């Protein structure tokens, strides 16, 4: 698997930092709670590695929200929620006490899908503005499977590439321990586009 040099990794890191900041602000407004973020991590991962990480242990993802990216670079955004987070985010979005929701039904699915679109849109809007590029967000697809979303990930991004540049960030709500994993996925060829945009930005 190809390795990224530090300059390329730094370019994606900077874009991820800015995107996650705006994503957290958008989520905070939606749930009316303080939202904190972790520093995004940038890696080159194979499709199998992405699926494996989403399927690990008690924190395995049971809700997946995917939006395709097109324009100057191709890829996707992938929001992954473990069971507890999916249930607590449903409560927050529906303005119910944490612990009310015990299963994901039609109303919760609709709210989680709306959340995914708003978060992805706010993230990509600021990344586009920062980099001066055009990345379009497609319609969302969502899967709820309490056994895990490995098949969903494979179905949604398996045909795009065998490996991806993954910019992973997490935002969390301290008062509930709810975590929202946000992955920006780019095909490896996107590195030239992102690097050129960052260098142009740095040069003024």
URHUJO-V866828 format. One record per residue. N is the residue number from 1. NEAR is the number of other ideal C-beta (glycine too) atoms within 8 Angstrom. Layout:
# URHUJO-V866828
[[N	NEAR] [N	NEAR]]
This chain:
# URHUJO-V866828
[[1	5] [2	6] [3	5] [4	11] [5	6] [6	6] [7	7] [8	11] [9	10] [10	8] [11	12] [12	15] [13	11] [14	10] [15	15] [16	13] [17	10] [18	11] [19	16] [20	14] [21	10] [22	12] [23	15] [24	12] [25	10] [26	11] [27	13] [28	11] [29	7] [30	10] [31	11] [32	6] [33	9] [34	7] [35	12] [36	9] [37	12] [38	8] [39	6] [40	12] [41	7] [42	12] [43	7] [44	11] [45	10] [46	8] [47	14] [48	6] [49	8] [50	16] [51	11] [52	8] [53	8] [54	14] [55	9] [56	7] [57	4] [58	4] [59	6] [60	10] [61	13] [62	13] [63	13] [64	15] [65	14] [66	15] [67	14] [68	8] [69	16] [70	7] [71	9] [72	6] [73	13] [74	9] [75	13] [76	11] [77	15] [78	14] [79	14] [80	11] [81	16] [82	12] [83	8] [84	8] [85	11] [86	15] [87	12] [88	15] [89	14] [90	13] [91	13] [92	16] [93	13] [94	11] [95	4] [96	8] [97	5] [98	8] [99	6] [100	8] [101	12] [102	4] [103	5] [104	11] [105	6] [106	5] [107	7] [108	13] [109	11] [110	8] [111	11] [112	18] [113	11] [114	9] [115	13] [116	13] [117	11] [118	10] [119	14] [120	13] [121	9] [122	12] [123	15] [124	13] [125	9] [126	12] [127	14] [128	11] [129	7] [130	10] [131	11] [132	8] [133	12] [134	6] [135	12] [136	7] [137	11] [138	8] [139	5] [140	11] [141	8] [142	12] [143	9] [144	10] [145	9] [146	6] [147	4] [148	10] [149	13] [150	9] [151	8] [152	11] [153	16] [154	10] [155	6] [156	11] [157	14] [158	8] [159	3] [160	10] [161	8] [162	4] [163	10] [164	15] [165	15] [166	12] [167	15] [168	12] [169	15] [170	10] [171	15] [172	12] [173	14] [174	7] [175	5] [176	9] [177	8] [178	11] [179	10] [180	13] [181	11] [182	15] [183	12] [184	14] [185	14] [186	15] [187	11] [188	11] [189	7] [190	12] [191	12] [192	7] [193	11] [194	16] [195	11] [196	8] [197	11] [198	12] [199	9] [200	8] [201	10] [202	6] [203	5] [204	3]]
